[in-house]
Amino acid sequence: MEKSLLVKRYTPDNELRFHMLETINEYAAEVLEPMDFADRVKERYAGYYYRMVREGAEGVLSPDQKKWLERLGTDYENISCLLAWYVETGRYF
């Protein structure tokens, strides 16, 4: 991890998360775009967060409300990107 391109962080509920450095993320996007992988990667990314939000919608109405609010809050930026992608592409599940 010390020489990795990833950064390790813990969520408030002590869940280990990995984050890619922004410069690496931008480089990967540039490399994927001409290879026609970008759409597939974005669809999988969107699908993951779509499922999380659906599960979280039920979770915030359950006894696990605090856990779900924290988790959705932790992933706010990713969820926001997902929503922007849906609007931009017109693709919906």
mmCIF file as gemmi writes it, N, C-alpha and C atoms, coordinates in Angstrom:
data_model
loop_
_atom_site.group_PDB
_atom_site.id
_atom_site.type_symbol
_atom_site.label_atom_id
_atom_site.label_alt_id
_atom_site.label_comp_id
_atom_site.label_asym_id
_atom_site.label_entity_id
_atom_site.label_seq_id
_atom_site.pdbx_PDB_ins_code
_atom_site.Cartn_x
_atom_site.Cartn_y
_atom_site.Cartn_z
_atom_site.occupancy
_atom_site.B_iso_or_equiv
_atom_site.pdbx_formal_charge
_atom_site.auth_seq_id
_atom_site.auth_asym_id
_atom_site.pdbx_PDB_model_num
ATOM 1 N N . MET Axp A 1 ? 0.821 -1.196 0 1 0 ? 1 A 1
ATOM 2 C CA . MET Axp A 1 ? 0 0 0 1 0 ? 1 A 1
ATOM 3 C C . MET Axp A 1 ? 0.865 1.261 0 1 0 ? 1 A 1
ATOM 4 N N . GLU Axp A 2 ? 2.035 1.211 0.579 1 0 ? 2 A 1
ATOM 5 C CA . GLU Axp A 2 ? 2.849 2.419 0.677 1 0 ? 2 A 1
ATOM 6 C C . GLU Axp A 2 ? 3.284 2.933 -0.693 1 0 ? 2 A 1
ATOM 7 N N . LYS Axp A 3 ? 3.446 2.036 -1.67 1 0 ? 3 A 1
ATOM 8 C CA . LYS Axp A 3 ? 3.86 2.447 -3.003 1 0 ? 3 A 1
ATOM 9 C C . LYS Axp A 3 ? 2.742 2.23 -4.016 1 0 ? 3 A 1
ATOM 10 N N . SER Axp A 4 ? 1.544 2.106 -3.537 1 0 ? 4 A 1
ATOM 11 C CA . SER Axp A 4 ? 0.413 1.802 -4.382 1 0 ? 4 A 1
ATOM 12 C C . SER Axp A 4 ? -0.161 3.048 -5.029 1 0 ? 4 A 1
ATOM 13 N N . LEU Axp A 5 ? -0.938 2.817 -6.068 1 0 ? 5 A 1
ATOM 14 C CA . LEU Axp A 5 ? -1.664 3.892 -6.729 1 0 ? 5 A 1
ATOM 15 C C . LEU Axp A 5 ? -3.02 4.096 -6.083 1 0 ? 5 A 1
ATOM 16 N N . LEU Axp A 6 ? -3.275 3.307 -5.062 1 0 ? 6 A 1
ATOM 17 C CA . LEU Axp A 6 ? -4.528 3.395 -4.327 1 0 ? 6 A 1
ATOM 18 C C . LEU Axp A 6 ? -4.29 3.971 -2.939 1 0 ? 6 A 1
ATOM 19 N N . VAL Axp A 7 ? -5.323 4.598 -2.424 1 0 ? 7 A 1
ATOM 20 C CA . VAL Axp A 7 ? -5.277 5.128 -1.065 1 0 ? 7 A 1
ATOM 21 C C . VAL Axp A 7 ? -6.294 4.353 -0.251 1 0 ? 7 A 1
ATOM 22 N N . LYS Axp A 8 ? -5.921 3.942 0.927 1 0 ? 8 A 1
ATOM 23 C CA . LYS Axp A 8 ? -6.794 3.158 1.795 1 0 ? 8 A 1
ATOM 24 C C . LYS Axp A 8 ? -7.404 4.084 2.845 1 0 ? 8 A 1
ATOM 25 N N . ARG Axp A 9 ? -8.739 3.995 3.005 1 0 ? 9 A 1
ATOM 26 C CA . ARG Axp A 9 ? -9.447 4.795 4.009 1 0 ? 9 A 1
ATOM 27 C C . ARG Axp A 9 ? -10.494 3.926 4.689 1 0 ? 9 A 1
ATOM 28 N N . TYR Axp A 10 ? -10.844 4.316 5.893 1 0 ? 10 A 1
ATOM 29 C CA . TYR Axp A 10 ? -11.895 3.607 6.624 1 0 ? 10 A 1
ATOM 30 C C . TYR Axp A 10 ? -13.122 4.507 6.727 1 0 ? 10 A 1
ATOM 31 N N . THR Axp A 11 ? -14.3 3.905 6.578 1 0 ? 11 A 1
ATOM 32 C CA . THR Axp A 11 ? -15.556 4.633 6.721 1 0 ? 11 A 1
ATOM 33 C C . THR Axp A 11 ? -15.854 4.801 8.206 1 0 ? 11 A 1
ATOM 34 N N . PRO Axp A 12 ? -16.866 5.615 8.546 1 0 ? 12 A 1
ATOM 35 C CA . PRO Axp A 12 ? -17.219 5.777 9.965 1 0 ? 12 A 1
ATOM 36 C C . PRO Axp A 12 ? -17.576 4.464 10.669 1 0 ? 12 A 1
ATOM 37 N N . ASP Axp A 13 ? -18.101 3.488 9.906 1 0 ? 13 A 1
ATOM 38 C CA . ASP Axp A 13 ? -18.415 2.194 10.527 1 0 ? 13 A 1
ATOM 39 C C . ASP Axp A 13 ? -17.272 1.194 10.368 1 0 ? 13 A 1
ATOM 40 N N . ASN Axp A 14 ? -16.058 1.726 10.124 1 0 ? 14 A 1
ATOM 41 C CA . ASN Axp A 14 ? -14.819 0.951 10.087 1 0 ? 14 A 1
ATOM 42 C C . ASN Axp A 14 ? -14.726 -0.005 8.895 1 0 ? 14 A 1
ATOM 43 N N . GLU Axp A 15 ? -15.404 0.316 7.808 1 0 ? 15 A 1
ATOM 44 C CA . GLU Axp A 15 ? -15.309 -0.468 6.589 1 0 ? 15 A 1
ATOM 45 C C . GLU Axp A 15 ? -14.115 0.046 5.788 1 0 ? 15 A 1
ATOM 46 N N . LEU Axp A 16 ? -13.264 -0.855 5.334 1 0 ? 16 A 1
ATOM 47 C CA . LEU Axp A 16 ? -12.093 -0.478 4.547 1 0 ? 16 A 1
ATOM 48 C C . LEU Axp A 16 ? -12.517 -0.158 3.123 1 0 ? 16 A 1
ATOM 49 N N . ARG Axp A 17 ? -12.08 0.989 2.619 1 0 ? 17 A 1
ATOM 50 C CA . ARG Axp A 17 ? -12.377 1.416 1.258 1 0 ? 17 A 1
ATOM 51 C C . ARG Axp A 17 ? -11.075 1.806 0.585 1 0 ? 17 A 1
ATOM 52 N N . PHE Axp A 18 ? -11.008 1.589 -0.715 1 0 ? 18 A 1
ATOM 53 C CA . PHE Axp A 18 ? -9.843 1.978 -1.493 1 0 ? 18 A 1
ATOM 54 C C . PHE Axp A 18 ? -10.247 3.053 -2.479 1 0 ? 18 A 1
ATOM 55 N N . HIS Axp A 19 ? -9.394 4.048 -2.63 1 0 ? 19 A 1
ATOM 56 C CA . HIS Axp A 19 ? -9.647 5.153 -3.543 1 0 ? 19 A 1
ATOM 57 C C . HIS Axp A 19 ? -8.459 5.286 -4.479 1 0 ? 19 A 1
ATOM 58 N N . MET Axp A 20 ? -8.765 5.519 -5.744 1 0 ? 20 A 1
ATOM 59 C CA . MET Axp A 20 ? -7.715 5.712 -6.73 1 0 ? 20 A 1
ATOM 60 C C . MET Axp A 20 ? -7.305 7.186 -6.711 1 0 ? 20 A 1
ATOM 61 N N . LEU Axp A 21 ? -6.023 7.434 -6.82 1 0 ? 21 A 1
ATOM 62 C CA . LEU Axp A 21 ? -5.556 8.806 -6.913 1 0 ? 21 A 1
ATOM 63 C C . LEU Axp A 21 ? -6.187 9.469 -8.132 1 0 ? 21 A 1
ATOM 64 N N . GLU Axp A 22 ? -6.572 10.717 -8.021 1 0 ? 22 A 1
ATOM 65 C CA . GLU Axp A 22 ? -7.303 11.413 -9.092 1 0 ? 22 A 1
ATOM 66 C C . GLU Axp A 22 ? -6.526 11.433 -10.405 1 0 ? 22 A 1
ATOM 67 N N . THR Axp A 23 ? -5.228 11.637 -10.339 1 0 ? 23 A 1
ATOM 68 C CA . THR Axp A 23 ? -4.443 11.675 -11.578 1 0 ? 23 A 1
ATOM 69 C C . THR Axp A 23 ? -4.463 10.312 -12.281 1 0 ? 23 A 1
ATOM 70 N N . ILE Axp A 24 ? -4.434 9.239 -11.501 1 0 ? 24 A 1
ATOM 71 C CA . ILE Axp A 24 ? -4.486 7.888 -12.066 1 0 ? 24 A 1
ATOM 72 C C . ILE Axp A 24 ? -5.869 7.638 -12.654 1 0 ? 24 A 1
ATOM 73 N N . ASN Axp A 25 ? -6.895 8.089 -11.963 1 0 ? 25 A 1
ATOM 74 C CA . ASN Axp A 25 ? -8.26 7.946 -12.451 1 0 ? 25 A 1
ATOM 75 C C . ASN Axp A 25 ? -8.436 8.656 -13.794 1 0 ? 25 A 1
ATOM 76 N N . GLU Axp A 26 ? -7.913 9.858 -13.904 1 0 ? 26 A 1
ATOM 77 C CA . GLU Axp A 26 ? -8.008 10.617 -15.153 1 0 ? 26 A 1
ATOM 78 C C . GLU Axp A 26 ? -7.232 9.926 -16.276 1 0 ? 26 A 1
ATOM 79 N N . TYR Axp A 27 ? -6.051 9.414 -15.953 1 0 ? 27 A 1
ATOM 80 C CA . TYR Axp A 27 ? -5.251 8.71 -16.956 1 0 ? 27 A 1
ATOM 81 C C . TYR Axp A 27 ? -5.98 7.457 -17.435 1 0 ? 27 A 1
ATOM 82 N N . ALA Axp A 28 ? -6.545 6.697 -16.514 1 0 ? 28 A 1
ATOM 83 C CA . ALA Axp A 28 ? -7.278 5.483 -16.879 1 0 ? 28 A 1
ATOM 84 C C . ALA Axp A 28 ? -8.451 5.819 -17.79 1 0 ? 28 A 1
ATOM 85 N N . ALA Axp A 29 ? -9.149 6.899 -17.499 1 0 ? 29 A 1
ATOM 86 C CA . ALA Axp A 29 ? -10.275 7.314 -18.342 1 0 ? 29 A 1
ATOM 87 C C . ALA Axp A 29 ? -9.801 7.637 -19.757 1 0 ? 29 A 1
ATOM 88 N N . GLU Axp A 30 ? -8.657 8.305 -19.878 1 0 ? 30 A 1
ATOM 89 C CA . GLU Axp A 30 ? -8.106 8.642 -21.195 1 0 ? 30 A 1
ATOM 90 C C . GLU Axp A 30 ? -7.712 7.393 -21.969 1 0 ? 30 A 1
ATOM 91 N N . VAL Axp A 31 ? -7.162 6.406 -21.274 1 0 ? 31 A 1
ATOM 92 C CA . VAL Axp A 31 ? -6.733 5.169 -21.927 1 0 ? 31 A 1
ATOM 93 C C . VAL Axp A 31 ? -7.94 4.329 -22.335 1 0 ? 31 A 1
ATOM 94 N N . LEU Axp A 32 ? -8.953 4.266 -21.483 1 0 ? 32 A 1
ATOM 95 C CA . LEU Axp A 32 ? -10.122 3.439 -21.768 1 0 ? 32 A 1
ATOM 96 C C . LEU Axp A 32 ? -10.976 3.986 -22.906 1 0 ? 32 A 1
ATOM 97 N N . GLU Axp A 33 ? -11.069 5.293 -23.029 1 0 ? 33 A 1
ATOM 98 C CA . GLU Axp A 33 ? -11.973 5.912 -24.008 1 0 ? 33 A 1
ATOM 99 C C . GLU Axp A 33 ? -11.747 5.411 -25.43 1 0 ? 33 A 1
ATOM 100 N N . PRO Axp A 34 ? -10.531 5.46 -25.96 1 0 ? 34 A 1
ATOM 101 C CA . PRO Axp A 34 ? -10.355 5.003 -27.341 1 0 ? 34 A 1
ATOM 102 C C . PRO Axp A 34 ? -10.453 3.485 -27.501 1 0 ? 34 A 1
ATOM 103 N N . MET Axp A 35 ? -10.396 2.745 -26.427 1 0 ? 35 A 1
ATOM 104 C CA . MET Axp A 35 ? -10.445 1.286 -26.504 1 0 ? 35 A 1
ATOM 105 C C . MET Axp A 35 ? -11.874 0.749 -26.42 1 0 ? 35 A 1
ATOM 106 N N . ASP Axp A 36 ? -12.856 1.619 -26.386 1 0 ? 36 A 1
ATOM 107 C CA . ASP Axp A 36 ? -14.269 1.233 -26.291 1 0 ? 36 A 1
ATOM 108 C C . ASP Axp A 36 ? -14.605 0.466 -25.016 1 0 ? 36 A 1
ATOM 109 N N . PHE Axp A 37 ? -13.765 0.573 -23.992 1 0 ? 37 A 1
ATOM 110 C CA . PHE Axp A 37 ? -14.071 -0.035 -22.705 1 0 ? 37 A 1
ATOM 111 C C . PHE Axp A 37 ? -14.795 0.944 -21.795 1 0 ? 37 A 1
ATOM 112 N N . ALA Axp A 38 ? -14.696 2.213 -22.101 1 0 ? 38 A 1
ATOM 113 C CA . ALA Axp A 38 ? -15.218 3.242 -21.208 1 0 ? 38 A 1
ATOM 114 C C . ALA Axp A 38 ? -16.705 3.048 -20.931 1 0 ? 38 A 1
ATOM 115 N N . ASP Axp A 39 ? -17.495 2.794 -21.968 1 0 ? 39 A 1
ATOM 116 C CA . ASP Axp A 39 ? -18.932 2.616 -21.75 1 0 ? 39 A 1
ATOM 117 C C . ASP Axp A 39 ? -19.226 1.409 -20.869 1 0 ? 39 A 1
ATOM 118 N N . ARG Axp A 40 ? -18.521 0.319 -21.093 1 0 ? 40 A 1
ATOM 119 C CA . ARG Axp A 40 ? -18.751 -0.881 -20.268 1 0 ? 40 A 1
ATOM 120 C C . ARG Axp A 40 ? -18.368 -0.631 -18.815 1 0 ? 40 A 1
ATOM 121 N N . VAL Axp A 41 ? -17.262 0.056 -18.604 1 0 ? 41 A 1
ATOM 122 C CA . VAL Axp A 41 ? -16.831 0.364 -17.242 1 0 ? 41 A 1
ATOM 123 C C . VAL Axp A 41 ? -17.855 1.276 -16.576 1 0 ? 41 A 1
ATOM 124 N N . LYS Axp A 42 ? -18.309 2.299 -17.282 1 0 ? 42 A 1
ATOM 125 C CA . LYS Axp A 42 ? -19.299 3.225 -16.716 1 0 ? 42 A 1
ATOM 126 C C . LYS Axp A 42 ? -20.614 2.514 -16.42 1 0 ? 42 A 1
ATOM 127 N N . GLU Axp A 43 ? -21.036 1.601 -17.284 1 0 ? 43 A 1
ATOM 128 C CA . GLU Axp A 43 ? -22.269 0.851 -17.038 1 0 ? 43 A 1
ATOM 129 C C . GLU Axp A 43 ? -22.152 -0.022 -15.794 1 0 ? 43 A 1
ATOM 130 N N . ARG Axp A 44 ? -21.018 -0.667 -15.613 1 0 ? 44 A 1
ATOM 131 C CA . ARG Axp A 44 ? -20.824 -1.505 -14.423 1 0 ? 44 A 1
ATOM 132 C C . ARG Axp A 44 ? -20.768 -0.65 -13.166 1 0 ? 44 A 1
ATOM 133 N N . TYR Axp A 45 ? -20.094 0.466 -13.254 1 0 ? 45 A 1
ATOM 134 C CA . TYR Axp A 45 ? -20.003 1.423 -12.152 1 0 ? 45 A 1
ATOM 135 C C . TYR Axp A 45 ? -21.405 1.913 -11.78 1 0 ? 45 A 1
ATOM 136 N N . ALA Axp A 46 ? -22.161 2.311 -12.802 1 0 ? 46 A 1
ATOM 137 C CA . ALA Axp A 46 ? -23.527 2.796 -12.574 1 0 ? 46 A 1
ATOM 138 C C . ALA Axp A 46 ? -24.393 1.692 -11.974 1 0 ? 46 A 1
ATOM 139 N N . GLY Axp A 47 ? -24.252 0.48 -12.471 1 0 ? 47 A 1
ATOM 140 C CA . GLY Axp A 47 ? -25.04 -0.633 -11.953 1 0 ? 47 A 1
ATOM 141 C C . GLY Axp A 47 ? -24.752 -0.923 -10.485 1 0 ? 47 A 1
ATOM 142 N N . TYR Axp A 48 ? -23.492 -0.853 -10.104 1 0 ? 48 A 1
ATOM 143 C CA . TYR Axp A 48 ? -23.12 -1.092 -8.71 1 0 ? 48 A 1
ATOM 144 C C . TYR Axp A 48 ? -23.79 -0.066 -7.8 1 0 ? 48 A 1
ATOM 145 N N . TYR Axp A 49 ? -23.666 1.202 -8.154 1 0 ? 49 A 1
ATOM 146 C CA . TYR Axp A 49 ? -24.236 2.247 -7.291 1 0 ? 49 A 1
ATOM 147 C C . TYR Axp A 49 ? -25.755 2.3 -7.382 1 0 ? 49 A 1
ATOM 148 N N . TYR Axp A 50 ? -26.313 1.912 -8.503 1 0 ? 50 A 1
ATOM 149 C CA . TYR Axp A 50 ? -27.764 1.82 -8.612 1 0 ? 50 A 1
ATOM 150 C C . TYR Axp A 50 ? -28.294 0.794 -7.605 1 0 ? 50 A 1
ATOM 151 N N . ARG Axp A 51 ? -27.657 -0.373 -7.57 1 0 ? 51 A 1
ATOM 152 C CA . ARG Axp A 51 ? -28.082 -1.42 -6.623 1 0 ? 51 A 1
ATOM 153 C C . ARG Axp A 51 ? -27.899 -0.956 -5.182 1 0 ? 51 A 1
ATOM 154 N N . MET Axp A 52 ? -26.803 -0.233 -4.916 1 0 ? 52 A 1
ATOM 155 C CA . MET Axp A 52 ? -26.571 0.266 -3.561 1 0 ? 52 A 1
ATOM 156 C C . MET Axp A 52 ? -27.669 1.241 -3.151 1 0 ? 52 A 1
ATOM 157 N N . VAL Axp A 53 ? -28.031 2.155 -4.046 1 0 ? 53 A 1
ATOM 158 C CA . VAL Axp A 53 ? -29.06 3.145 -3.73 1 0 ? 53 A 1
ATOM 159 C C . VAL Axp A 53 ? -30.404 2.467 -3.52 1 0 ? 53 A 1
ATOM 160 N N . ARG Axp A 54 ? -30.728 1.482 -4.332 1 0 ? 54 A 1
ATOM 161 C CA . ARG Axp A 54 ? -31.995 0.754 -4.151 1 0 ? 54 A 1
ATOM 162 C C . ARG Axp A 54 ? -32.024 0.065 -2.796 1 0 ? 54 A 1
ATOM 163 N N . GLU Axp A 55 ? -30.934 -0.6 -2.445 1 0 ? 55 A 1
ATOM 164 C CA . GLU Axp A 55 ? -30.855 -1.267 -1.144 1 0 ? 55 A 1
ATOM 165 C C . GLU Axp A 55 ? -30.877 -0.235 -0.019 1 0 ? 55 A 1
ATOM 166 N N . GLY Axp A 56 ? -30.187 0.872 -0.225 1 0 ? 56 A 1
ATOM 167 C CA . GLY Axp A 56 ? -30.143 1.934 0.77 1 0 ? 56 A 1
ATOM 168 C C . GLY Axp A 56 ? -31.488 2.595 0.989 1 0 ? 56 A 1
ATOM 169 N N . ALA Axp A 57 ? -32.302 2.675 -0.071 1 0 ? 57 A 1
ATOM 170 C CA . ALA Axp A 57 ? -33.636 3.263 0.063 1 0 ? 57 A 1
ATOM 171 C C . ALA Axp A 57 ? -34.475 2.467 1.055 1 0 ? 57 A 1
ATOM 172 N N . GLU Axp A 58 ? -34.317 1.155 1.025 1 0 ? 58 A 1
ATOM 173 C CA . GLU Axp A 58 ? -35.01 0.309 2.005 1 0 ? 58 A 1
ATOM 174 C C . GLU Axp A 58 ? -34.315 0.402 3.362 1 0 ? 58 A 1
ATOM 175 N N . GLY Axp A 59 ? -32.99 0.474 3.333 1 0 ? 59 A 1
ATOM 176 C CA . GLY Axp A 59 ? -32.21 0.499 4.566 1 0 ? 59 A 1
ATOM 177 C C . GLY Axp A 59 ? -32.464 1.716 5.428 1 0 ? 59 A 1
ATOM 178 N N . VAL Axp A 60 ? -32.699 2.872 4.802 1 0 ? 60 A 1
ATOM 179 C CA . VAL Axp A 60 ? -32.919 4.082 5.608 1 0 ? 60 A 1
ATOM 180 C C . VAL Axp A 60 ? -34.272 4.056 6.306 1 0 ? 60 A 1
ATOM 181 N N . LEU Axp A 61 ? -35.126 3.119 5.935 1 0 ? 61 A 1
ATOM 182 C CA . LEU Axp A 61 ? -36.425 2.97 6.601 1 0 ? 61 A 1
ATOM 183 C C . LEU Axp A 61 ? -36.426 1.799 7.574 1 0 ? 61 A 1
ATOM 184 N N . SER Axp A 62 ? -35.26 1.252 7.83 1 0 ? 62 A 1
ATOM 185 C CA . SER Axp A 62 ? -35.137 0.078 8.7 1 0 ? 62 A 1
ATOM 186 C C . SER Axp A 62 ? -34.419 0.464 9.998 1 0 ? 62 A 1
ATOM 187 N N . PRO Axp A 63 ? -34.294 -0.488 10.91 1 0 ? 63 A 1
ATOM 188 C CA . PRO Axp A 63 ? -33.521 -0.221 12.129 1 0 ? 63 A 1
ATOM 189 C C . PRO Axp A 63 ? -32.042 0.095 11.845 1 0 ? 63 A 1
ATOM 190 N N . ASP Axp A 64 ? -31.571 -0.232 10.64 1 0 ? 64 A 1
ATOM 191 C CA . ASP Axp A 64 ? -30.186 0.058 10.246 1 0 ? 64 A 1
ATOM 192 C C . ASP Axp A 64 ? -30.052 1.431 9.587 1 0 ? 64 A 1
ATOM 193 N N . GLN Axp A 65 ? -30.986 2.319 9.862 1 0 ? 65 A 1
ATOM 194 C CA . GLN Axp A 65 ? -31.037 3.623 9.224 1 0 ? 65 A 1
ATOM 195 C C . GLN Axp A 65 ? -29.707 4.382 9.342 1 0 ? 65 A 1
ATOM 196 N N . LYS Axp A 66 ? -29.147 4.445 10.527 1 0 ? 66 A 1
ATOM 197 C CA . LYS Axp A 66 ? -27.902 5.194 10.74 1 0 ? 66 A 1
ATOM 198 C C . LYS Axp A 66 ? -26.783 4.648 9.847 1 0 ? 66 A 1
ATOM 199 N N . LYS Axp A 67 ? -26.655 3.324 9.801 1 0 ? 67 A 1
ATOM 200 C CA . LYS Axp A 67 ? -25.62 2.69 8.986 1 0 ? 67 A 1
ATOM 201 C C . LYS Axp A 67 ? -25.79 3.061 7.517 1 0 ? 67 A 1
ATOM 202 N N . TRP Axp A 68 ? -27.025 3.009 7.022 1 0 ? 68 A 1
ATOM 203 C CA . TRP Axp A 68 ? -27.273 3.311 5.619 1 0 ? 68 A 1
ATOM 204 C C . TRP Axp A 68 ? -27.072 4.779 5.298 1 0 ? 68 A 1
ATOM 205 N N . LEU Axp A 69 ? -27.469 5.649 6.184 1 0 ? 69 A 1
ATOM 206 C CA . LEU Axp A 69 ? -27.244 7.073 5.946 1 0 ? 69 A 1
ATOM 207 C C . LEU Axp A 69 ? -25.755 7.381 5.877 1 0 ? 69 A 1
ATOM 208 N N . GLU Axp A 70 ? -24.972 6.755 6.753 1 0 ? 70 A 1
ATOM 209 C CA . GLU Axp A 70 ? -23.517 6.945 6.717 1 0 ? 70 A 1
ATOM 210 C C . GLU Axp A 70 ? -22.925 6.39 5.427 1 0 ? 70 A 1
ATOM 211 N N . ARG Axp A 71 ? -23.378 5.194 5.039 1 0 ? 71 A 1
ATOM 212 C CA . ARG Axp A 71 ? -22.833 4.575 3.825 1 0 ? 71 A 1
ATOM 213 C C . ARG Axp A 71 ? -23.172 5.395 2.586 1 0 ? 71 A 1
ATOM 214 N N . LEU Axp A 72 ? -24.425 5.822 2.474 1 0 ? 72 A 1
ATOM 215 C CA . LEU Axp A 72 ? -24.81 6.634 1.328 1 0 ? 72 A 1
ATOM 216 C C . LEU Axp A 72 ? -24.098 7.982 1.35 1 0 ? 72 A 1
ATOM 217 N N . GLY Axp A 73 ? -23.88 8.517 2.54 1 0 ? 73 A 1
ATOM 218 C CA . GLY Axp A 73 ? -23.131 9.765 2.666 1 0 ? 73 A 1
ATOM 219 C C . GLY Axp A 73 ? -21.688 9.593 2.234 1 0 ? 73 A 1
ATOM 220 N N . THR Axp A 74 ? -21.086 8.464 2.601 1 0 ? 74 A 1
ATOM 221 C CA . THR Axp A 74 ? -19.707 8.181 2.206 1 0 ? 74 A 1
ATOM 222 C C . THR Axp A 74 ? -19.585 8.088 0.689 1 0 ? 74 A 1
ATOM 223 N N . ASP Axp A 75 ? -20.607 7.542 0.046 1 0 ? 75 A 1
ATOM 224 C CA . ASP Axp A 75 ? -20.583 7.362 -1.404 1 0 ? 75 A 1
ATOM 225 C C . ASP Axp A 75 ? -21.317 8.465 -2.161 1 0 ? 75 A 1
ATOM 226 N N . TYR Axp A 76 ? -21.54 9.585 -1.506 1 0 ? 76 A 1
ATOM 227 C CA . TYR Axp A 76 ? -22.289 10.68 -2.115 1 0 ? 76 A 1
ATOM 228 C C . TYR Axp A 76 ? -21.708 11.106 -3.466 1 0 ? 76 A 1
ATOM 229 N N . GLU Axp A 77 ? -20.401 11.269 -3.554 1 0 ? 77 A 1
ATOM 230 C CA . GLU Axp A 77 ? -19.785 11.71 -4.81 1 0 ? 77 A 1
ATOM 231 C C . GLU Axp A 77 ? -19.993 10.684 -5.918 1 0 ? 77 A 1
ATOM 232 N N . ASN Axp A 78 ? -19.842 9.416 -5.59 1 0 ? 78 A 1
ATOM 233 C CA . ASN Axp A 78 ? -20.051 8.37 -6.59 1 0 ? 78 A 1
ATOM 234 C C . ASN Axp A 78 ? -21.503 8.327 -7.042 1 0 ? 78 A 1
ATOM 235 N N . ILE Axp A 79 ? -22.424 8.474 -6.1 1 0 ? 79 A 1
ATOM 236 C CA . ILE Axp A 79 ? -23.848 8.469 -6.429 1 0 ? 79 A 1
ATOM 237 C C . ILE Axp A 79 ? -24.181 9.686 -7.285 1 0 ? 79 A 1
ATOM 238 N N . SER Axp A 80 ? -23.6 10.811 -6.965 1 0 ? 80 A 1
ATOM 239 C CA . SER Axp A 80 ? -23.809 12.022 -7.747 1 0 ? 80 A 1
ATOM 240 C C . SER Axp A 80 ? -23.318 11.832 -9.185 1 0 ? 80 A 1
ATOM 241 N N . CYS Axp A 81 ? -22.161 11.193 -9.345 1 0 ? 81 A 1
ATOM 242 C CA . CYS Axp A 81 ? -21.641 10.908 -10.686 1 0 ? 81 A 1
ATOM 243 C C . CYS Axp A 81 ? -22.576 9.96 -11.437 1 0 ? 81 A 1
ATOM 244 N N . LEU Axp A 82 ? -23.119 8.992 -10.726 1 0 ? 82 A 1
ATOM 245 C CA . LEU Axp A 82 ? -24.071 8.06 -11.324 1 0 ? 82 A 1
ATOM 246 C C . LEU Axp A 82 ? -25.287 8.813 -11.853 1 0 ? 82 A 1
ATOM 247 N N . LEU Axp A 83 ? -25.841 9.709 -11.051 1 0 ? 83 A 1
ATOM 248 C CA . LEU Axp A 83 ? -27.012 10.475 -11.476 1 0 ? 83 A 1
ATOM 249 C C . LEU Axp A 83 ? -26.688 11.337 -12.693 1 0 ? 83 A 1
ATOM 250 N N . ALA Axp A 84 ? -25.531 11.966 -12.688 1 0 ? 84 A 1
ATOM 251 C CA . ALA Axp A 84 ? -25.121 12.791 -13.831 1 0 ? 84 A 1
ATOM 252 C C . ALA Axp A 84 ? -24.967 11.941 -15.088 1 0 ? 84 A 1
ATOM 253 N N . TRP Axp A 85 ? -24.418 10.734 -14.937 1 0 ? 85 A 1
ATOM 254 C CA . TRP Axp A 85 ? -24.241 9.826 -16.074 1 0 ? 85 A 1
ATOM 255 C C . TRP Axp A 85 ? -25.59 9.43 -16.655 1 0 ? 85 A 1
ATOM 256 N N . TYR Axp A 86 ? -26.551 9.112 -15.783 1 0 ? 86 A 1
ATOM 257 C CA . TYR Axp A 86 ? -27.89 8.761 -16.263 1 0 ? 86 A 1
ATOM 258 C C . TYR Axp A 86 ? -28.505 9.916 -17.054 1 0 ? 86 A 1
ATOM 259 N N . VAL Axp A 87 ? -28.408 11.115 -16.534 1 0 ? 87 A 1
ATOM 260 C CA . VAL Axp A 87 ? -28.99 12.28 -17.214 1 0 ? 87 A 1
ATOM 261 C C . VAL Axp A 87 ? -28.27 12.531 -18.538 1 0 ? 87 A 1
ATOM 262 N N . GLU Axp A 88 ? -26.941 12.456 -18.503 1 0 ? 88 A 1
ATOM 263 C CA . GLU Axp A 88 ? -26.136 12.734 -19.696 1 0 ? 88 A 1
ATOM 264 C C . GLU Axp A 88 ? -26.392 11.728 -20.815 1 0 ? 88 A 1
ATOM 265 N N . THR Axp A 89 ? -26.503 10.452 -20.479 1 0 ? 89 A 1
ATOM 266 C CA . THR Axp A 89 ? -26.632 9.409 -21.496 1 0 ? 89 A 1
ATOM 267 C C . THR Axp A 89 ? -28.066 9.023 -21.795 1 0 ? 89 A 1
ATOM 268 N N . GLY Axp A 90 ? -28.983 9.335 -20.891 1 0 ? 90 A 1
ATOM 269 C CA . GLY Axp A 90 ? -30.37 8.914 -21.075 1 0 ? 90 A 1
ATOM 270 C C . GLY Axp A 90 ? -30.575 7.438 -20.838 1 0 ? 90 A 1
ATOM 271 N N . ARG Axp A 91 ? -29.581 6.77 -20.253 1 0 ? 91 A 1
ATOM 272 C CA . ARG Axp A 91 ? -29.692 5.335 -19.958 1 0 ? 91 A 1
ATOM 273 C C . ARG Axp A 91 ? -30.268 5.163 -18.559 1 0 ? 91 A 1
ATOM 274 N N . TYR Axp A 92 ? -31.187 4.261 -18.458 1 0 ? 92 A 1
ATOM 275 C CA . TYR Axp A 92 ? -31.801 3.995 -17.163 1 0 ? 92 A 1
ATOM 276 C C . TYR Axp A 92 ? -31.953 2.492 -16.986 1 0 ? 92 A 1
ATOM 277 N N . PHE Axp A 93 ? -31.969 2.063 -15.737 1 0 ? 93 A 1
ATOM 278 C CA . PHE Axp A 93 ? -32.156 0.648 -15.443 1 0 ? 93 A 1
ATOM 279 C C . PHE Axp A 93 ? -33.618 0.336 -15.368 1 0 ? 93 A 1
